Amino acid sequence: MSEPLRIGIAGAGKIVASEHAPRFRAIPGVELVAVANQTPESSRRAAERLGIGRTYGSWSELIEDDEVDAVLVGTWPYLHAPIAIAALYAGKHVLTEARMATDGEAAAAMADAALDNPGLVAMVVPASFSLWADRAIGRILGDGTIGRLLAVRVTWDGGSGTDPGEWWRWQRRYSGNNVMALGILYEAMARWLGHAEWVTAEAQVVTPRKPAPGGILVPTDVPDHLVAVAGFAGDVTATIEMSTVTLRGTGIHASFIGTDGTLEADFGAERLAVRRPGAARARPVAIRDDERDEWRAERDFVAAIRGEKAVELTDFETGKRYMEFVDAVHASNRDGQRIALGG
C-alpha cells in the first residue's frame, strides 16, 4: 500500500471547514495532519473543530514539518504568496484558496516559485460558479448557433456586503486589489473568451464602513460598485457590472450577443437559453452530461500529486493571468485610463 498523503492547513476558516476538509477526507489515502491559524489558541480551536491532532503557533512552523507533504493555504489573500512560496521551496505541494494573491506582482512571484519547483503541484482553487456550463458555453460560441459573437454583458450581484465575518474583504491590506468576486468572474470569462486585450473601469466605495465582529464598523477601501469594459480577440467587447448596491437579489447572469441570436446564462438557476432576434421567448439549451462539471479541486490536486493527471484548473500561471486583469482594473480606476493587457 502506498504512503498516505499528509496535508497541513495554514488558515482554517469557514471554507476550509465546510468544503476542503470533508472533501479531502473523502479521498482514500489522504490525511489532514496539522493546522496553523492566526494564534496558538485559534489553532487549537480549529484542530478540535476539524479533528486534527497537531497544531502550530505559526504557518512557518507547519512548513518546516517534514511530516507534512502538502499545504492547503486558507488564509486571507495577503498571506497566500509568502506561505505558498515558502512551502514550495520547502518541497511541499501547494493548494491555495482564491484569490491567488493580493496583486499581480505577488502572483508572479508565486508562479516563478512553481517554475523553480517543477516536481511539485502548485494549484489555485478554481472558480466554480460556472463549471456546470463552461463547456456548453464554449460549444455554443464555437458552433455558429448565435452567429459571430459581438459583445458580452455580465452582471454580478455582490450581495449586501454586510457579513461581519467578511470584513477583511473590504480592506486592501488583507484582500489586495481584487474587487468583490472580480478574479473569480474573470477566470471564468477567460475560459469562454480567452484573455482580455484591454480594460477600462470605474469603481466606487459606496459604503465606506462595513460591519466587523463585535458590532464595530471598520473603514473600507475596496470598491463595492464596479463597472468595467474589456476588449477580447475578434473585436468582442464585454461589459461587467458588479455591485452590492445596484444588483441586489438579481444573481449572476451573462449574455453573449451574436449576429444571429443571444446566448443567455443564468448561473444561479444553472440554465442556458438562446434568444433569436424578435423572438418573445428564449429557447432552453440542453447541456450534455459530458459537458457538465462540478467542484473537484481537492480530487484534482491529489490526482496531480499522484501523477494521475495534470492540473487543468487552475495552475499558478493561470492564476497570475487573472491577477494581472484584477491589477489592470485597479489601475484603470485609479488613473482614469484604458489599460492594455498581454504585453
C-alpha positions in Angstrom: 0.0 0.0 0.0 1.3 3.5 -0.9 2.2 6.0 1.8 -0.6 8.4 2.8 -0.6 11.9 1.5 -0.3 14.2 4.6 -1.8 17.6 4.3 -1.2 20.6 6.6 -3.6 23.5 6.8 -2.5 27.1 7.0 -5.6 29.1 7.9 -8.6 27.1 8.8 -11.5 29.4 8.1 -15.1 28.5 7.2 -14.5 27.4 3.6 -11.8 25.1 4.8 -14.1 23.6 7.4 -17.2 23.4 5.2 -15.6 22.4 1.9 -11.9 21.4 1.8 -11.6 19.3 4.9 -14.5 17.0 4.3 -13.6 16.7 0.6 -10.0 15.8 1.3 -11.2 13.3 3.9 -13.4 11.6 1.3 -10.3 10.7 -0.8 -8.7 7.4 0.1 -5.1 7.7 1.4 -5.3 11.4 2.3 -4.8 12.6 5.9 -5.2 16.0 7.4 -2.4 16.0 9.9 -1.7 19.6 11.1 -3.1 23.1 11.3 -1.8 26.6 11.9 -4.1 29.5 12.4 -3.5 33.1 13.4 -2.7 32.3 17.0 -1.8 29.2 19.0 -5.3 29.4 20.6 -7.1 29.7 17.4 -5.0 26.8 16.0 -6.2 24.6 18.9 -9.8 25.6 18.4 -9.5 24.8 14.6 -7.8 21.4 15.3 -10.6 20.5 17.7 -13.3 21.5 15.3 -11.7 19.6 12.4 -10.4 16.6 14.3 -6.8 17.3 13.6 -4.1 16.1 16.0 -1.2 18.5 15.5 -1.1 22.3 15.8 1.5 25.0 15.3 1.9 28.6 16.6 2.7 29.9 13.1 2.5 28.8 9.4 6.3 28.8 9.2 6.4 26.0 11.8 3.9 24.0 9.7 6.0 24.3 6.6 9.2 23.2 8.5 7.5 19.9 9.5 9.0 17.1 7.4 5.8 15.0 8.1 3.7 17.4 6.0 3.7 16.6 2.3 1.3 19.3 1.0 -0.1 22.6 2.3 -3.6 23.9 1.9 -3.4 27.7 2.2 -6.8 29.0 3.5 -5.6 32.3 4.9 -6.7 35.8 3.8 -5.0 36.7 0.5 -2.2 38.8 1.9 -0.5 35.7 3.2 -1.1 33.5 0.2 2.2 34.4 -1.6 4.6 34.2 1.4 3.1 30.8 2.5 2.9 29.3 -0.9 6.4 30.4 -1.9 8.0 29.1 1.3 6.1 25.8 1.1 7.2 25.2 -2.5 10.9 25.9 -1.6 10.5 23.6 1.4 9.5 20.8 -1.1 5.7 20.7 -0.4 2.8 20.7 -2.8 0.5 23.7 -2.5 -3.2 24.3 -3.0 -4.2 27.9 -2.3 -7.6 29.4 -1.9 -8.7 32.0 -4.3 -8.0 34.8 -4.8 -4.5 33.8 -5.6 -2.7 36.8 -4.1 -3.0 40.5 -3.3 -1.8 41.7 -6.7 -0.1 40.6 -9.9 3.5 41.1 -8.5 2.8 38.6 -5.7 1.1 36.2 -8.1 4.1 36.4 -10.5 6.4 35.5 -7.6 4.3 32.5 -6.8 4.3 31.4 -10.4 8.1 31.8 -10.5 8.4 29.6 -7.4 6.3 27.0 -9.1 8.5 27.0 -12.2 11.5 26.7 -9.9 10.0 23.5 -8.4 8.5 21.6 -11.4 8.2 18.4 -9.5 5.7 19.9 -7.1 2.0 20.6 -7.7 1.0 24.3 -7.3 -2.7 25.0 -7.8 -5.3 27.6 -7.0 -8.9 26.5 -6.1 -10.7 27.2 -9.4 -13.7 29.4 -9.9 -16.5 27.0 -9.6 -19.7 29.0 -10.2 -19.7 28.3 -14.0 -18.3 24.8 -14.1 -21.7 23.3 -14.9 -21.8 25.5 -18.1 -18.3 26.3 -19.2 -18.0 23.6 -21.9 -21.5 24.1 -23.2 -20.9 27.9 -23.5 -17.7 27.1 -25.4 -19.6 24.8 -27.7 -22.4 27.3 -28.5 -20.0 30.2 -29.1 -17.9 28.0 -31.4 -20.6 26.1 -33.5 -22.3 29.1 -35.0 -25.6 28.8 -33.0 -25.6 32.6 -32.4 -23.5 33.6 -35.3 -20.5 35.7 -34.8 -20.0 36.8 -31.3 -20.2 40.6 -31.0 -20.4 41.5 -27.3 -20.9 40.1 -23.8 -22.7 41.6 -20.9 -22.2 40.3 -17.3 -24.0 41.3 -14.1 -22.9 40.0 -10.7 -24.9 40.7 -7.5 -22.3 41.3 -4.8 -24.7 40.6 -2.0 -25.2 43.0 0.8 -21.6 43.3 1.8 -22.6 43.4 5.5 -21.4 40.0 6.7 -19.2 40.8 9.8 -17.1 37.7 9.1 -16.2 39.0 5.7 -15.0 42.4 6.8 -11.4 41.8 5.6 -12.6 41.5 2.0 -13.2 45.3 2.1 -9.7 46.2 3.1 -6.9 46.2 0.5 -4.2 45.4 3.0 -5.7 42.0 3.6 -7.6 41.3 0.3 -5.5 43.1 -2.2 -6.6 44.6 -5.5 -9.5 42.2 -6.0 -12.9 43.8 -6.1 -15.7 41.5 -4.7 -15.5 38.4 -6.9 -13.8 40.0 -9.9 -11.0 37.5 -10.1 -13.4 34.6 -10.0 -15.5 36.1 -12.7 -12.5 36.9 -15.0 -11.2 33.4 -14.5 -14.4 32.0 -16.0 -14.6 34.7 -18.7 -11.1 33.7 -19.9 -12.3 30.1 -20.3 -15.1 31.4 -22.5 -13.4 34.2 -24.4 -9.6 33.8 -24.0 -7.7 36.6 -22.2 -8.6 40.3 -22.4 -6.6 42.6 -24.5 -7.5 45.8 -22.7 -9.8 47.1 -19.9 -11.2 50.4 -18.6 -13.0 50.6 -15.3 -14.8 52.9 -12.9 -15.3 51.9 -9.3 -16.8 53.4 -6.1 -16.8 52.8 -2.4 -20.4 53.4 -1.8 -20.5 52.3 1.8 -17.2 53.5 3.4 -17.6 51.5 6.6 -18.5 47.8 6.9 -19.6 45.7 9.9 -17.0 43.6 11.7 -17.2 41.1 14.5 -18.1 42.7 17.9 -20.6 45.1 16.4 -18.0 47.6 15.2 -17.7 49.3 11.8 -14.4 49.3 10.0 -13.2 51.6 7.2 -13.1 50.1 3.7 -11.1 50.9 0.7 -12.2 48.1 -1.6 -14.9 49.2 -4.1 -18.4 47.8 -3.6 -19.6 49.0 -7.1 -17.7 48.4 -10.3 -18.4 48.9 -14.0 -15.7 47.7 -16.4 -15.4 47.4 -20.2 -12.9 44.8 -21.6 -11.8 44.0 -25.1 -11.2 40.4 -26.3 -10.0 38.9 -29.5 -12.2 39.3 -32.6 -13.3 42.8 -31.5 -15.5 41.4 -28.8 -16.4 43.9 -26.1 -17.5 42.7 -22.7 -19.2 44.9 -20.1 -19.1 43.9 -16.4 -21.2 45.3 -13.6 -20.5 44.0 -10.1 -22.2 45.7 -7.2 -23.6 45.4 -3.6 -25.8 48.4 -4.5 -27.5 48.1 -7.9 -28.0 44.4 -8.4 -29.2 43.1 -5.1 -31.2 39.9 -5.5 -30.6 39.5 -9.2 -27.9 36.8 -9.1 -25.2 36.2 -11.7 -26.0 36.5 -15.4 -24.2 36.6 -18.7 -25.5 37.5 -22.2 -23.5 36.6 -25.3 -24.8 38.7 -28.1 -24.1 37.4 -31.6 -25.2 38.3 -35.1 -27.9 35.6 -35.2 -29.0 35.4 -31.6 -28.1 35.8 -27.9 -27.0 33.1 -25.5 -28.4 33.8 -22.0 -26.8 32.2 -19.0 -28.4 32.3 -15.5 -25.7 30.9 -13.2 -27.8 30.7 -10.1 -30.5 28.7 -11.8 -28.0 26.7 -13.9 -29.9 27.5 -17.1 -28.8 28.3 -20.6 -31.1 29.6 -23.4 -30.8 31.1 -26.8 -33.0 34.1 -27.9 -33.4 34.8 -31.6 -33.9 38.4 -32.8 -37.5 39.3 -32.5 -38.5 36.2 -30.5 -40.7 36.7 -27.5 -39.1 33.8 -25.6 -35.6 32.2 -25.3 -35.3 28.5 -26.1 -33.6 26.4 -23.4 -30.3 24.8 -24.4 -29.6 21.2 -23.4 -26.3 20.6 -21.7 -24.8 17.2 -22.3 -23.7 15.1 -19.4 -20.1 15.1 -20.7 -20.2 18.9 -20.7 -21.2 19.4 -17.0 -18.6 19.7 -14.4 -18.5 20.3 -10.6 -16.2 21.3 -7.7 -13.4 18.9 -7.8 -10.4 20.9 -6.6 -9.3 18.5 -3.9 -9.6 15.5 -6.1 -7.7 17.2 -8.9 -5.0 18.3 -6.5 -4.4 14.8 -5.1 -4.6 13.2 -8.6 -1.9 15.6 -9.9 0.3 14.8 -6.9 -0.1 11.1 -7.5 0.8 11.6 -11.2 -2.7 10.5 -12.4 -3.4 13.7 -14.3 -2.0 17.2 -14.9 -3.6 20.3 -13.3 -6.4 21.6 -15.6 -8.0 24.2 -13.4 -6.2 26.3 -12.1 -2.4 26.3 -12.1 -0.3 29.3 -10.8 0.3 30.6 -14.3 -3.4 30.8 -15.0 -3.9 32.5 -11.6 -1.2 35.0 -12.5 -3.1 36.0 -15.6 -6.3 36.7 -13.8 -4.4 38.7 -11.1 -3.0 40.8 -14.0 -6.5 41.6 -15.0 -7.5 42.5 -11.5 -4.5 44.8 -11.3 -5.4 46.4 -14.6 -8.9 47.2 -13.4 -7.5 48.7 -10.3 -5.0 50.8 -12.3 -7.7 52.0 -14.8 -10.0 53.2 -12.0 -7.1 54.9 -10.2 -5.6 56.6 -13.3 -8.6 57.1 -15.5 -7.0 55.3 -18.4 -7.5 52.3 -20.6 -5.0 49.6 -19.6 -3.5 47.3 -22.2 -3.0 43.6 -21.3 -1.0 40.7 -22.6 2.1 42.7 -23.4 
